[in-house]
Amino acid sequence: VVAVTANPGPVAPSRGALRPVGLHQVQLTGGFWGQRQAVNGTATIEHCREWLDRLGWTGNFRDPNAALRRRGREFSDSEVYKLTEAACWETARPGGHPHGELLAEFTALAAGAQAADGYLHTGYGRPGQPARYSDLNFGHELYCVGHLLQASVAAARTGAAPGLLDVARRAADHACTQFAHSGFCGHPEIEPGLVELYRVTGEERYLAQAAAFIERRGHRSLPEHEFGWRYFQDETPLRTADVFGGHAVRALYLANGAVDLAVETGDEDLLAAVIRQFDRTLARRTYITGGVGSRHLDESFGDDFALPPDRAYSETCAGVATIMLAHRLLLATGDTRYGDVVDRVLHNVIAAAVADDGRSFFYAHTLHQRTPAEVPPAEHEQLRFGGGQRAPWFEVSCCLTNVSRLLASLGTYLATEDDNGVQIHQYAPTRIEAAGMSLEVATAYPDAGDVTVTVLAAPADERTLTLRVPQWAGGGTHVERRVFTPGEQVRLDLAMRPRWTFPDPRVDAVRGCAAVEVGPIVMCAESIDQEDGVRLDELQVDTAVAPEANAVKGRSIRPVDEPWPYRNDRTTAEGPEPIVVPLVAYHRWARRGPSTMRVWLPTTPS
Ligand SMILES: [Zn+2]
């Protein structure tokens, strides 16, 4: 039933411009991401497992009849599944850390809590619990099943969790029967899960059900809610919407499922609809970091150009989902600009999300911290997740296991292949086996821009080696086609000059500001690095002077407090003092204790 020979990763489309590489085809051998992947494979997976046990979220499965003592929120089951998925990829990837015991235990938990008819959720349907499917808006029952299906795909493709695929199929069959004619979940996620389960099993019913869920949405059929139908992507059909809106993670998971469906069914209109919405979202609703979501109230996209840095939500999960979507569109279309999106989100959202020890995390990613945040307590979960300091766990802890499953499968996002050769989209020290070639990539990226690809083995006929050139280095691709011989090298030198970046004037919240980027890295000013007495809200930087790697020139304007902070002239502050403003990579901020921080720096009036 399962094609394990190629060891596919999370996404294995049956067609597309480019083919994904499998889990065994790309090995991270060190560097920026190899180090993070290793920490994830040991510390983060173990940390998540400890918290799932400590808070009783695994316990819900062990004793599902103790309904009135159930712990955690409606979606806590999904964290068990996402950690299962992460552990599968980690166990099976080359050089990974084995988690066989965890996987055997979690598989048994899911199987043990499953009802005879296939229904699986620890929070509904038993005596003392709400009825099954009594709250489609917020019940998250099918959402949790979606994560179970994705975990089972990882289990089937790696062989790391025998038995989980059977549990997932029973749950999927139940969902297909229950929702044969109407209804869908308020939180999309089962859609990409069903399509991938179809890819693993060949069962057409799963593909048809994913299509039904996607087409039913957008007709205002969910119960009315104060956040509006848009929050649930139920305001406008996905086929006709022009931009992503509503809850950001919901919108992006739905878009992922729509791309998967479009690719499997050859539905060009549906694929074009997602591309159109993603293009507009990137152009008008995305932070410089690649993060999305600018409203805390409903975790949603704001209007076009509503991108306040100090209220950036930019949830880690939305970053993960953006990478998943960009990767799917890269595979479908072959358009390498999607590699730029992955590069930006990886280095500025995902890299920022996890502490160096892999045991505390950002949920939201502010771009402007105005007051130092308190260090969260180590002993209990955070109820709020606005940013400021990384926390060990959250009441809503979706982001932790999400980033874990991404890091464990990261190799599959770095390169692709086709009948002509190999395409390298992300630069990291790696060994790549694809299109009959064996390659070794050496680079210090993102700290330096030189990339050396050494051919270790190649077939006797021609191959094409394609290297993405990031937009900031000119864009496009570097292509070499010939008969490659072992030992020869292909080099790419991406100029990493620090550069000023200015916002579209319609991004009102940062008008008159500039940011510094170096390669794919967004820089920020953090208070801990500034000279004594220099405050980040009193800075102006001079964009007439080229930025250096870790500092820019500017002045401290020392404004004076007035009873009323508005005046009828444009008088600027007296006697500004010239200063040097040290910068640090945004992903490094808040690793040295509480501090203030800003990405967008006000510029001196010209
Ligand atoms: Zn999240």
Boltz pocket constraint, residues with backbone or C-beta under 6 A from the ligand:
constraints:
  - pocket:
      binder: B
      contacts: [[A, 315], [A, 316], [A, 317], [A, 318], [A, 363], [A, 396], [A, 397], [A, 398], [A, 399], [A, 400], [A, 402]]
      max_distance: 6.0
